[in-house]
Amino acid sequence: MHDEMKTYYDVLQLLKRYGTYIHVGKRLWDMELAAVEVDRLHETGLIDDKLYATAKIVLRHAHEQELKHPLIQPDGGKTDD
């Protein structure tokens, strides 16, 4: 299972298995809330240390990538013509 978690989507699938669905509206905010929920799962003992560490690394990387190259541009994707 740990080797299968490589993307933000994989982390969301993990959260869904525990009944947590995330959609705040902004991708960065969703990632930040996902990190809080992963913390909660770990603190309650529902996920082990290795899965927790993997999920946090995936989320950190996805968050950094989103900051550098947002999937949706702040201007709604408009370009200067």
C-alpha positions, 0 to 999 in steps of 0.5 A, a space after each residue: 500500500 505504501 508504495 502505491 501512494 505517489 500522488 495527491 489523488 492517492 492521498 485523497 483516496 486514503 482519506 475517502 477510505 476513512 470517510 473523509 471527503 475534501 473540497 474547500 474550493 481552492 486546491 491549495 486549501 484542499 491540500 492543507 486540509 488533507 494534511 490536517 486530516 492525515 495528522 488526525 488519522 495518525 494521531 488516532 492510530 488509524 494509519 501507521 507511521 510509515 503510511 503517515 510519513 508517505 502521505 505527508 511527503 506526497 502532500 508536501 510535494 504536491 503543495 510545493 508544485 501547486 505553489 510553483 505551477 498552479 493547476 488553475 491560474 489566479 486570473 482564471 486561466 486568462 492570457 494576455 493577448 
